[in-house]
Amino acid sequence: MSESPFMVRVECYSGYRGEETPRRFFIDGRCVDVAEVLDRWLAPDHRYFKLRSAEGDLYVLRHETGADFWELTLFESASSPP
């Protein structure tokens, strides 16, 4: 089975309430460290996280909670013109 290029492996921090927050993730073997969680949207079956990397890039990750599946839904390079 081949993986979608937008599937990611995510390492999370689980706070005192047990809510998982992405701290780093891997795309095509490249590690992306999360510098800041800008926003999050929660629903019963999935969550979205808007993240800024240490390099300044913007990402939105979607977590399908029931299947424990993560995917990249948005990427914006910090070096892209506005």
C-alpha positions as CSV (number, residue, x, y, z in Angstrom):
1,M,0.0,0.0,0.0
2,S,1.4,3.4,-0.9
3,E,1.1,6.4,1.4
4,S,-0.4,9.7,0.4
5,P,2.2,12.4,0.1
6,F,0.1,14.4,2.6
7,M,0.1,11.8,5.3
8,V,2.4,12.8,8.2
9,R,3.7,11.2,11.4
10,V,3.1,13.4,14.4
11,E,4.7,13.5,17.9
12,C,2.5,15.1,20.4
13,Y,2.6,16.4,24.0
14,S,-0.3,15.3,26.1
15,G,-1.1,18.0,28.7
16,Y,-2.6,17.5,32.2
17,R,-6.1,17.2,30.6
18,G,-4.9,14.6,28.2
19,E,-5.4,16.7,25.1
20,E,-2.7,16.0,22.5
21,T,-0.9,18.9,20.9
22,P,1.6,18.5,18.0
23,R,5.2,19.2,19.0
24,R,6.9,17.9,15.8
25,F,5.9,16.0,12.7
26,F,7.6,14.3,9.8
27,I,6.9,14.7,6.1
28,D,8.9,12.5,3.6
29,G,11.4,11.8,6.4
30,R,12.0,15.5,7.2
31,C,11.4,16.6,10.8
32,V,9.4,19.8,11.3
33,D,9.6,21.3,14.8
34,V,6.5,23.2,15.9
35,A,7.4,26.7,17.3
36,E,3.8,27.8,17.9
37,V,0.3,26.5,17.9
38,L,-1.6,29.4,16.3
39,D,-5.1,28.0,16.5
40,R,-7.1,24.7,16.9
41,W,-10.5,23.6,15.9
42,L,-12.1,20.7,17.7
43,A,-15.0,18.4,16.7
44,P,-16.1,15.0,18.1
45,D,-14.4,13.0,15.4
46,H,-11.5,15.2,14.2
47,R,-9.3,18.2,15.1
48,Y,-7.4,20.8,13.2
49,F,-4.2,22.5,14.3
50,K,-2.8,25.6,12.7
51,L,1.0,25.6,13.4
52,R,4.0,27.7,12.7
53,S,7.3,25.9,12.3
54,A,10.7,27.0,13.7
55,E,11.5,28.2,10.2
56,G,8.4,30.3,10.1
57,D,6.4,28.1,7.7
58,L,2.6,27.8,8.3
59,Y,0.9,24.3,8.4
60,V,-2.6,23.0,9.1
61,L,-2.7,19.4,10.3
62,R,-5.9,17.4,10.6
63,H,-6.2,14.6,13.1
64,E,-8.9,11.9,12.6
65,T,-9.3,10.9,16.2
66,G,-11.1,7.6,15.8
67,A,-8.6,6.2,13.3
68,D,-5.6,8.1,14.8
69,F,-4.8,9.4,11.3
70,W,-2.9,12.7,10.6
71,E,-2.8,14.5,7.3
72,L,-1.4,17.8,6.1
73,T,-4.2,20.1,4.8
74,L,-2.3,23.3,4.2
75,F,1.3,24.5,3.8
76,E,2.5,28.1,3.3
77,S,6.2,28.8,3.0
78,A,7.6,31.7,5.0
79,S,9.7,32.5,2.0
80,S,6.7,32.8,-0.4
81,P,5.8,36.3,-1.5
82,P,2.6,37.7,0.0
